[in-house]
Amino acid sequence: MVPGAATPAAVRAVGWGWRHAGRRSWAIDGLDLAVEPGERVLLLGASGSGKSTLLHGLAGVLGGEEEGDALGSLLVGGRPASAGSAALVLQDPDAQVVLARVGDDVAFGCENAGVPREQIWPRVREALDAVGLDLPLDHPTSHLSGGQKQRLALAGALAMRPGLLLLDEPTANLDPAGVREVRDAVERVTRESGATLVVVEHRVDAWLPVIDRVVVLGAGGVVADGPPEAVLAERAEELARDGIWLPGRRLLPDHVPSAQGPVLLDAAGLAVGRDPSASVLGGLDLAVRSGNATCVTGPNGIGKSTLALTLAGLIPPVAGRLEASAALARGANPAPHRWRSKQLLSRIGTVFQDPEHQFLTGRVRDELAVGPRGQKVPDGEIRERVDDLLVRLRLDRLAEANPYTLSGGQKRRLSVATVLASRPDVLVLDEPTFGQDATTWAELVALLGVLRDEGHAIVAVTHDEHVVDALADLRLDLAHEGVPA
C-alpha cells in the first residue's frame, strides 16, 4: 500500500434516497447497495437515474435539509457520509478549480486534509505526472482547456490518496489518448493504495479492464449487479433499452458525406486565441457550408474551443480572415464578431463546453423559449418547438425545474436544445454529446442530422468518434491540419 494512503473504505446504502428541494420526484428512492473495501465499481444507468446524486451523497456534498430531503442511511467506512469522507471528481471540471495556479490547486485538498507539508509537493508532482498534465506548477488554471481542467481535478483527488475515490464522467472531455492515460492512472493509484473506486461513465469499453464489478441503477434502485462480463452478457437487451452504451453496438449508421453546399463562413489563414495579442492556433483555412457538418477534433489544449468561439462570432480572430457570406450576413458586417447579439441569434447559435454558461432563466421550459422569442417566432410555434424538444430529449418531466438543478447529462441536452429551438443558419457546438446515455445520444445526433439535411451548417467540436462517423461531411483534425501559432 502507498505510504500515507487512507484505509480503503466500505460503502453502505440502506433504503437511501434523495430529493432536491422544490422537486416532486426523488432522484434516488430506497437504494440498497454495499461496496466492499478495495472494490472497483462501474456505476451505470440512464441519464437522470441518480448516479451523480449517489456520488455526491457519498462525498457528503449534497447539502443539509435546506437543500433537499433524505431517506434511509448512507455510510462510508461505517460512518455517515460527510464532507471529506471521500475524494470526488465532478462532471464539471470548472466547478472544482479553486486556485489560480496548477500546483496550488492540486495541493489544496492535501492541505485541507492536514497532510504534512514535506509530503504535499512530491504528491502534487506525482499526481500531475500520473494524469499526463505536463505543465509548470505555476501555470495559470484560467488558461487550461476543459480537458486539461478535467485532468487537474483528477490529479487533486489522486494526490489526497483517499480511501474512497469517486469519479463522475472523468474522461468526458478528453481525447482518446487522454482517456487511456487517465484510466491507467486511476488503475495504478487504486491498485497501489488499495482504495475503493466508484466510477460513473456512460461508455463501458474504456473501463472494463480496470473494474471488477458493474452496478446498474434504474427506476427501481439497483437493477443489475455483478461481474462485468456476466452483467453485460446476461442483461444486454435490457441495458440497451435503458440507454447503456454496450461495447461494439452501433446506434446510427455512418453518414455518407453530402454534396458541398454554399459557403456560409469562409476562413483563410485564420489564427485564434483568447488573448488578442497571442494566438494558440494559426494558419487555418476552412469553409463552413450550408447543409454540411464539420467535426473538429484534436488533442486537449490545442485550441478547438477557441476556434469554435471565433467561428461563432464571440471572440475576434487574432489574425487572418473570417467572413460571412452575403446570404448569412444579410446586410450585416461581414465579420461575425462585429454582429450584435440579436443579429447572431438567427445566424449563428452556440453551445458552450460548459452548459451552465448559457442558461438565462429559472425554468427548463422558459430556457427553450428564449431564442425563438427573441426571433419573434409566433407563440403557437414556440410552444410546438419547445414541447417537441422536451419529449424527444426526455426533458418533459423536468419542464418546470430550474436548469441548474439538472444532472450533467440533462444540462447538456438542454443547452443543445436551446440552439435547436432557435434553428439558426449555423450551429457551433462544443462537445454536444458528453454525459449522454445511448438513447439520448442517438436522439441528439439524429436531430442535428435533420437540421444539416434541411440546409443548416453544423460545426461540432468533439472527441466522440461516433459523432464523427454519424454526422460529419468534413473532419478538421487540428493535430494534423492546424498549424500552431
N, C-alpha and C positions, 0 to 999 in steps of 0.2 A: 504494500500500500504506500502511496506517495506520502512523504513526511508532511505533517501539518494538515492532512485531509481529515474532514469530518467523518464521523461514523455513518455508514450507509443507513439511510432512513427507510422505515416501512411506512406505507400509506394505508389508511383505513377509512372508507366512507361507509356509513351505516344510515340508510334512509335519508341521505343528504339531498338537499335541494336548495335552489337559489332563484329568487325573482327580483329583478331590478325595480327600484322604486318607480311607481307610476305605470308599471306594465301589468297587464292582466294575466298573461301566461308565464309559466315557470320556465326559465332557461334550462334547468335540470330539476327533476322531481323524483325523489325517492331512490337515489342512486346507492347501490351496494357494490363495493369494489375493494379488493385487497391486493396490494402490491408488496412483495417481499423485499427486504433489503438487498440491494445489488441487482435487482431485476432491471431489464431494459425493455420498456414497453412502448409500442407504437399505438397511439390513440387515433382511431379513425371514426368517421361519421360524416353525414351530410352537413353542408354549410348551415350553421344555426342550430346544430344538435347539442351544443353546450360544451364542446371541447375546450374552448378558450376559457369559459366560465369555470370549469373544473380546475384548470391550471392556475387561474387567478385565486381561486379558493385555497388551493394547496399552498400557494405563496403568501397567503394572508393579506391580499391587497384588494379584496372585494369591497371593503369598507364596513362601516357599522350599520346600525338599524336605520339611520337616515338614508343609506344608500340602497337598501333593499331588505327583503325578507329571507330568512334562512330556515331550513328544516334539518332535523337529524344531527349527526355529528361527522366531523371531518378531522382526522388525526394524522399528524406527521411525526414519526418517531415516538408514538404513544402520547403525544400532547396535542391539544387543539391547534390547528394550523394558525400561524400568526406571521406577521411581517418578520423576515429574517430566518424563517424556518426552511427556506429553500431558495435557490438561485433561479430566477425566471428570465428568459429571453422572450420579449414580446413580439407579436406580429408586426408592430410598427416600430422600426428601429429608431425613428426620430424621438419617440416617447421615452427612450432610455438614454439619450445623450444628455449628460449632466454638466460636464465641464468643458472648457474651451480648448484643451489640448488632449491629444490622443492618450499619452501616458497617464495624465492625471485622471482621465475618465476611466481607464481600466483599473487604476489603483483605488478608485472611490469606494467600491464595495469592500475591498480588503480593509481599508482604513476604518470604515463604519463597523466592520466585524472585529476590530481590535487586533488585527494581525500585526505582529512585531514589525517595526519599520525596516529592519535589515532583511526581512523576508519578502516585503512587498514588491520591490523593484525587480528582483530576479523573477518573481511570479509574473509581473507585468510583461517582461520581455519574453518569457516562456509562452505566455498565453497569446501574445501577438504573433509569435512565430508559428504557433500551433494552428491558428486560423488563417495564416497567409496574408496578414496585413503588414506589409513591409514598408513602414513609414517611420520617420523620426518621431521620437516621443513628444516633441513639441509641435508636431504638425497640427494645424487648427482643425477641430472637429467640424467646423462650419464649412470646410472645403471638401468634405467627404461626399461621395456618391451614396445613393440609397443602399447599394450592395456593400459598400465599404462600412457604412454605419451598422449594417447587419453583422458583419464580422466583428466590429468594435464591441457591440453589445454582447456577443458570444464570448469574446476574449475577457470582458469584465466578469462574466459569470464563471468561466473556467478558472480565472485567477483566484476566485474565492474558495475553490476546491470544496464545493458543497457536498453534503450528504445526500441531497436530492436535487437533481438538475432537471428543470422544466423548460422545454423548448417549444415555442409556438410558431410553426411555419418558419424555422430558422434559415431555410435556403430559398425562400420565395423570390427574393430579388437578386439571386446570384446567378452568374453564368455557369454553364455546365461544369467547367473545371473547378470553379469555386464550390459547387455543390459537393463534389467528391472530396475536395480538400477539407471542407468544414465537417462533413460526415466522418471522415477518417480522424480528424482531430477530436471529435466527440467520443468516438470509439476508443481511441487511445487513452484519453483522460479518464473516462469512466472505467476502463479496464484496469488502469494502473491505480486508481484511487478506490475502486470498488463502489463508487457512487451509484445510487438508484437513478434511473433515467426514465422520464416520461416525455415523449416527443409527439407533437401533433404535426402531421403532414398529410396533404391530400394525395400526393404522389407516393406510391408504395415502393416503387422499384429501388430508389436510392438507398432506402433504409433497411431493406431486407437483410443485407449482410451483417448488420450491426445489432439488430434487436432479436430478442428471444421469445417475444410474446406480442400478440395483437389483441387489442380490446376495441370493440366497435360500439359506439354509442348510438342510440336511436330514441324514438319517442317513448319506448318502454324501459329506458335505462340502458343497461348493458345487453346488447342483442347478440353478440358473439364474443368469444374469449378463448384463446388457446394458442398453440404454436402457430407461427405464421403460415407454414405450408398447409396445415390442416384447415385453418380458418379460410384461407383464400381458395382452397380447392373445394371444400365441402359447402361453402356458403357463397360461391361465386355469383350465381344469378341474383340472389337476394342482395348481395353487396352492390352489384351493378345497378339494380333498381334504386338503391339508396344513394347512388351517385359516387360510390367509391371508385377511385382510379385503380383498375386492375392491370397488372403487368401484361403487356402485349396486346391489349384490347384497344382498337381504334374507334373513335367516336364519330368522326366525319371523314368522308373521302378526301383525298388530296385534291387541291384546286388546280384546274388546268388554266394556266395564265390566259387572261383575256387580251383582246386586241388593244393596242395602245390608244387611249382617249386623248382629247385635247389637253394641253398643258395648262394647269391652273397656277402652280407655283414653280418658278424657274430659279435654280441656284447655280452660280458659276464662281469657282474659286472661293467658295464660302468658308470663312473662318468664324468660329463661335466661341463664346466664353461668357461667364457670369460677370467678370470684370472687363469693362470696355477696353482697358489698356492691355489685357493679356488674353490670348486665345488658348483653349485646350485642344482644339481640333481645327485643322485648316485644309485648304486645297480640295474642297468638296464640290463636285458637280452633280446635280440631282434635279430631275424633273418630276414633279408630283402631278399626276394625270387624273382626269375625270374617269370614273369607272374602274380605277385600278387601286390595288392595295400594295403599299410598300412596307416591308418589315425591316426595321433597323435592329441589327444585332451587333454583338461585340462584348468584350470583357468589361467587368465593372470598372468604373472610373475613367473610361476612355472618352466620355463626353456625349453619350446617347441622349440623356435627359436634357442637356444643354442644347443640343441640336433640335430636339423636339420643341423646346420653349422658343427657340429662334424661328423655326418654321411656323409656329403658331402665332407669331407677331407679338409675343410677350416680352422679349428682350431683343435689342438691335444686334445685327451682325457686327463682329469685330472688324471684319474686312471682307472683300468680295462683294458679290451681288446676290440679292434675293428680291425677286419681283413677282407680283401677282399679275396674271393675265387681265386683259380688259374685261373679260367675262366675269372673273372673280372680283376684281376691284369695283366694278360697276360705278365708275366715276370717282372713286376714292383715290388717294395717293397710291402709286404702285408698290410702295414699301409697306408691308403689313404692320411693322412695328409703329408706324405713324397713324394707324387707324384708332378711332375711338372705340370704346367698349361696345357700343351699340352697333357699330359697323362690323366688329369682329363676330358678334353674336350669330348673325346669319351666314357669315362667310367661313370662319374657321372656329371650330369648337375644340376644346382641350380637356383631356383627362389627365390630371397630375398624378405623379407617382404616389403621393400621399393623398388618399381620398378626402380627408378632413380639410385639406387646404381649399376645397372648393364648395363646401357646404355653407348655405346662406340663411336657411330657415330652421324652424324648430319642429317641422313635421316632414316625414318622408314624402307624403303626397304633395305638399307645397313645394318641396325641393324640385320635384319633377316638372312642376308647372312654371318655374321661374323663367326658363329660356323661352318657351312658346309665348308666355305672356309678354315678355319683352319684345317679341317679334310681332305682337298684335294679332296673334292667331285667335280666331273666334273661340269663345268659351266652350262651346259644344265640342269642337275638335280637340281642344286641350284636354277635356275630360276623357275623350276616347283614347288619345295617345297615352295619357297617364294610366288609365285603367288597364290598357293592353300591356304596357310595360310592367306594371305591378304584378300582373298574373304571370306573364311569360318568364319573369326573372324571380318568381317566388318571393315577392316582397309585399303581396297583397295583405297578409295578416299583420304586417308592420306599417301599414299606410299611415297610422296616426302616431307612430313612435317618433321620438327625437332621433335624427340621423346619428348623433354622437353616441347613442346607446346601442347601436347595432354591432354585430360581430365584425371582424375584419373583412371576411368574405362578403358579408352583406353590404358593408360600406363601399367596397369596390364595385359591386353590382350597381348600387345606387349612383355612384359617381359616373360610371359609364352610361347608365340610363339617362342621366340629366342631359348628356350630349345627344344621345339617341332621340330624346324627346324634341330637341331643337332642330335636328336634321340639317346641320349646316352643310355647305358645299364641300368643305374639307374637315375631316376629323383627325386630330392628332392625339394619340392615346399612348400613355406611358405605363407599361406593364398592365394592360387591361384585364388580364385573366388571373392575376395572382389570388390565392386564397379560395379558389372555386372548386367545388366538387365536380365530378364528371358531368352531371346533369346540367348544372348552371353554366359550366364552361361551354358545353355544346350549344346551349341556347344563346349565350353571349356572342360566340363566334358566328353562329348562323344569322343573328340579327345584323352583325357587321357585314356579313356576306351579302345580305339582301340590300343594304344601303349601297355597297360597292356596285352591285349589279344594276341598281337604279341610277347610277351615274355619279354618286358621291366619290370623292377621293379619300383614301384612308392611309394614314401613316401610323404604324404601330411599333413602338419600341418594346422589344420583348426578348426574354431568354427562353421562351417556350417554343421548342421546335415544332410542337403540334400546331401552334398558331401559324407558324410559317408554312407548314405543309397545307393547312386547310384554307388559308386566306391569301397568301402572297402572290402577286404578279411579278414583283421585283423584290429581291433581297439586297439590302445595303449592309454589308458586313464591314464595320468600321475597323476591325482588326486587320483587314486586308486592303480596303478601299479608302479608308480615312487616312489622311496624311497628317501626322502630329505636327502641331504648330511649332 
